[in-house]
Amino acid sequence: RGAVSPVAAGRVPGGGGADMALSLGEGGGGSRLRRQLESGGFAAGEYVKQLSQQSDGDRDLQEHRQRIQALSEETAQSLKRNVYQNYRQFIETAREISYLESEMYQLSHILTEQKGIMEAVTQALLLQADRDDPALGARRAAAADPFLPLSAKDAAANEEGRQRTLTTLLEKVEGCRDLLPESPGKYLVYNGDLVEYDADHMAQIQRVHAFLMNDCLLVATALPNRRGAYRYDALYPLDGLAVVNVKDNPPMKDMFKLLMFPESRIFQAENAKIKKEWLEVLEETKRNRALSEKRRLEQEALPRPAPTPPESTNPFDEDEDEEEDEPSAEEEVVDLSLEWIQELPEDLDVCIAQRDFEGAVDLLDKLNEYLADKPVSQPVKELRAKVDERVRQLTDVLVFELSPDRSLRGGPRATRRAVSQLIRLGQSTKACELFLKNRAAAVQTAIRQLRIEGATLLYIHKLCHVFFTSLLETAREFETDFAGNNGCYSAFVVWARSSMRMFVDAFSKQVFDSKESLSTAAECVKVAKEHCKQLSEIGLDLTFIIHALLVKDIKGALQSYKDIIIEATKHRNSEEMWRKMNLMTPEALGKLREEMRSCGVGNFDQYTGDDCWVNLSYTVVAFTKQTMAFLEEALKLYFPELHMVLLESLVEIILVAVQHVDYSLRCEQDPEKKAFIRQNASFLYETVLPVVEKRFEEGVGKPAKQLQDLRNASRLMRVNPESTTSVV
């Protein structure tokens, strides 16, 4: 019969065959087989040959074969379950890794900021030591700066050579001729070719040439048809530029990232040596730039002797000089020698580095309060310039805290700290914009992470809970944070409308695009309306917005279901034999009575006969149930914008049945059938149509003149039933 493979015999890679062997025998046979399977020299052919010799016949072999096959199927199912479990764990692990990568990127950025602040503090201390000992400062500067000139002549020659080199290189770059005249002290430090990659997909974008100058970085793209020529792409000041080393991940290697808030770019060097040179020269140039800027500010802060005016022979000038000296005397009254004012810039740097945003804003408020009634003198302007630079850094950090790139965990309250400090800094408009962008990204992420269930109604319940709960929490947090800024509420209303549009897109895609039944669509819309009413707790009514966004899809659903009912009614009309219904059992008759009673037909008993007979046509009964079901579901979806659509759909559906009954009444020649048709017409005109009118009026709140006109017109059509003219 052929040899059985080790896998079919229960051998599973990884040592699982020993457990499966227990199912292939009883008592000692199972133990013996287990030892055979565990042995390294197990041979399937020998095992089958031995089994054939020991078996009593073909039936015994068939039983062994069935056991082995069952065990193989069981093993396959177990492997499938393990693979699925491992796949789910892999997805969860990948998601956690993504969150961890985001947090590590933020931590790296914070550490880079702290490193820069510590270097700035160190440079400030060195400058203070240089002022205390000028000779020591000169020796340190000569040792630290290899380009420091030894004489005025050497300085001029060095500066001229740097300018000439920069001019020669930048002549090859289109669109940057205006850089040199505006900054005559600019010179070239380093340049080279790089390859730019996309930060998200790590796909190659273009080849660029970077020019590093003493105060900025120029990026130019290579022109395709001109060798050695470039086109201006971007210019980044070194003050707002951060350099991050990118770990090699073959084949992506020799890369580094440039961070320019709020964007970032990734470049690849030719080899590891050039990458290292770029990283070192960028950091060194940034330090030199910060050092030179500190020196310039310190030089500007030194008091300068006022120029001596020429003596005047005009005797009236003395009085004018006395009058002009009075305000200058007042300006000198401002006392900036207080210890907390002298240490204010450094204290602000420490607060920003330690992420003590409240402490930094408190210091700024204290300074503003102290200088509120003081004249604006030159020392005050210089102090303001130093403080404004720290305010800009603090604002950038707070803006980054509110950016959607940050972790969205923690809900709206996680943004309260940054928002409140931005408002205290006078940036309420920016705080409002960033807060709403952060919450929009959080809501979108929450909706995207929802698992699409098989049951549409279950998914809609989850979707509404997630969206409206987030919207309600955002509204409450907005009201807390921006209580004194009434001008920001209009921005929140605009944001709520755009968020509602995002919700309706997800809602419609699941409910209407998937062609769900009208009853399911009605239940889903009802759930959305109920959740929307929860916003009235905070005085926010968005019901009209959800109506306006859903009206198109609901119209389409009503018209589609109307067409289905009309087609079904026409199909039944084409097969109409005008016979009474025989429900065969009392249970079926009782069920039909309950259905008609739920439809609003209370006098249905007068149309029932003996022995489970109903004195109505099957077509008329089916039309009644289908029309009333359509009306009930449509009323759940009703709002004023759908009034005419619902009314016209009802009229079209009723006309199909009315015209068919009137046409049959005119054309039928058999007296018995004609009397039966009259009975069905009476039920339709005097029972069904009034019930439809009444239910429509109850659901809408006002009568429908079109339905009344339709019933009256149908009554007029029955005045002359002998005519055979068709009105179809």
BAMI-89094 format. One record per residue (C-alpha): x, y, z. Coordinates in steps of 0.5 Angstrom, whole numbers, plus 500, padded with zeros to 3 digits. Layout:
<sites>
XYZ
...
</sites>
This chain:
<sites>
500500500
506505500
510508506
507513510
511519511
514521518
510527518
503523516
506518522
505524527
513526527
513534527
519538527
521541533
520534538
512534538
512527535
513524542
506527544
502525538
505518538
501517544
494517540
496511535
496506540
494503547
498501552
505498551
504499543
503507544
510507548
513502543
511507538
513513542
520510543
521509535
519516533
524519538
529515536
534518531
534513526
526512525
525509518
517510515
518504511
521499516
515502521
510500515
513494513
513492521
506494522
503490516
506484518
503485525
496486523
490481522
488484515
486490511
481493516
486493521
491497516
485502515
484503522
491505523
491509517
485513519
488514526
495517523
491521518
486524524
493526528
496529522
490534521
490535528
497537528
495542522
490545526
494546532
500549528
495554524
492556531
500557534
501561527
495566528
497567535
504569534
502573528
497577533
503578538
507580532
502586530
502588538
509588538
510592532
505597535
509598541
515598537
512604533
510608540
517606543
521609537
516615537
518616544
525615543
525620538
522625542
527624548
533624543
531631541
530633548
537631550
540635544
536641546
539640553
546639550
546645546
543649553
549646557
554648552
551655551
552656559
559653559
561658553
558664558
562662564
568662559
566669557
566671564
573668566
575671560
573678562
576677569
583675566
584678559
590675558
588668559
582669554
586671549
591665550
584660550
581663544
588663540
588655542
581654540
580658533
585655528
583661523
584666528
589672525
595674528
595681525
590686522
594684515
593677516
586677518
584681512
588676507
584671510
577674510
579676503
581669501
574666504
570671501
573669494
572662495
565663497
564667491
567662486
562657489
556660489
557663482
555656480
548656484
542659481
538664485
543666491
546672488
543676494
546672499
553675499
551683499
547682505
552678509
559681508
562677513
559670511
565665509
565658507
567652512
565646508
561643502
560636499
555632495
550628498
544624497
537626500
532620502
525621504
524621511
518616512
519611506
527612506
526612498
531616494
529623492
535627489
542629489
544635492
550639494
551642501
555649502
556650510
557657512
559660518
552662520
548658515
547651511
545652504
542646500
542646492
540641487
544639481
542641474
541635470
544638463
550642466
556639470
558642476
552647476
546647481
540651483
538654490
533649494
533651501
537656506
537654514
540658519
545654524
541657530
535653529
538647526
539640530
544635527
542627529
546621527
542616524
544609525
546604520
541599517
544596511
543598505
541604508
547607511
552613512
546617513
545623518
538627519
537635520
532637524
529644522
522645526
517643524
520639518
526634518
531632512
535626511
542626507
546620505
554621505
559618500
562614505
563613513
569618513
565623510
559622514
563623520
566629517
560632516
557631523
564634526
564640522
557642523
557641531
564645531
561651526
554651531
559652537
563657534
557661531
554661538
561663541
561669536
554671538
555671545
561675544
558680540
552681545
557682550
561687547
554691545
552690553
559694555
558702556
560706551
563713553
558719550
561723544
563730546
559735543
563741540
562747544
557752541
557760542
550760542
548762549
541759548
544752547
545752554
537752556
536747551
541742553
539742560
532741558
534735554
538732560
532731564
529725560
536722560
537723567
530719568
532714564
538712568
533711574
532704572
535699576
538693573
543691578
538686582
541679582
535676580
535680573
542679572
541672572
534672569
537669562
541664565
535662569
530662563
535657560
535652566
528652566
527651559
532645559
529642565
522643562
519647568
515651563
511654569
517657572
520660566
513664565
513666572
520669571
517673565
511675568
515678574
520682569
514685565
511687572
518690574
519694567
511696566
512703569
520704567
522708561
525704555
532706556
538702552
540697558
532695558
532694550
538690551
535686556
529685552
533682547
536677551
529675554
526675547
531670545
529665551
521667549
522664542
526658545
520657550
515658545
518653540
518648545
511649547
509648540
513642539
509639545
502640542
504638535
501631532
508628532
508627539
504621543
497622543
496618549
493622555
487625552
486632552
488634559
495632557
495638553
493643558
500645561
503647554
496650552
496654559
503657558
502659551
496663553
500666559
505668553
500672549
500666544
492664545
491664537
497659536
495655542
488654540
490652533
495647535
490644541
485643535
490640531
492635536
485633538
484632530
490627530
488624536
480623534
483621527
487616530
482613535
477612529
483609524
484604530
477601531
476594528
471593523
466588526
462583522
456586524
455594522
450596528
456594533
461597529
457604529
456603536
463603537
465609532
459613535
462612542
469613541
468620536
463623541
466622547
473625544
469631542
465632549
472631552
475636547
470641548
470641556
478641556
477647551
472651555
477650561
483652557
480658553
475661558
477668558
478668550
471668547
474669540
477662540
470659540
469660533
475656531
472650535
466650532
469650525
474644528
467641530
464641523
470638520
471633525
464631524
465631517
471626518
466622522
460622517
465619512
467613516
459612518
457613511
462608508
460603513
453604513
451606506
456604501
456597503
448597501
446595508
438594509
434600510
432598517
440597519
441604516
435607520
438604527
445606525
442613524
438613530
444611534
448617531
443622533
442619540
450620541
450627538
444630543
450628548
453635546
447639548
450638555
455643554
451647550
453645543
448642538
451639532
445635530
443640524
450639521
450631521
443632518
446636512
452631511
447625511
442628507
445625501
446618503
439617506
436620500
439615496
438609501
430611501
430612493
434605492
429601497
423605494
425602487
426595490
419595493
416598486
419592483
417587487
410589487
410589479
412582479
407580484
402584480
404580474
402574477
396576480
390571480
385574485
384568489
383568497
389566501
389560505
394560511
392552512
393553520
390557525
398559528
399562521
393566521
394568528
401571526
398574520
393578525
399580529
403583523
397587521
395589528
403592528
402595522
396599524
390595521
386594527
379591523
383586520
378581523
373583518
377580512
378573515
373567513
372560516
378555516
384559516
381563509
383570508
378574504
384578501
389577495
396575497
399581493
395586497
397583504
404583502
404590499
401593506
406589510
412592505
409599505
408600512
415597514
418602509
414608512
416606519
423605517
423612513
420615519
426613524
431617518
426623518
428630518
425636515
430636509
427629507
420631507
419631500
423625498
419621503
412623501
414622493
417615495
410613498
406616493
410612487
409606491
402607493
400609485
403602483
398598487
392603486
393603479
393595478
387594482
383599478
386596472
384589474
377592476
376595469
378589465
375583469
369580466
368574471
363577476
365573482
373575481
370582480
367582487
373580490
377585487
372590489
373587496
381588495
380595493
375597499
381594504
386598500
382605499
378605506
383601511
391602508
391609505
388612512
393608516
398611512
396618512
395617520
402614521
405619517
402625520
404622527
411621525
412628521
407632525
403635520
398632515
400630508
396633502
398629497
396623500
389625501
389628494
391621492
386617496
380622493
383621486
382614487
375614490
373618483
376613479
371608482
365612480
365609473
368602474
365599467
370603463
376599460
381605460
388603463
391609467
397605468
</sites>
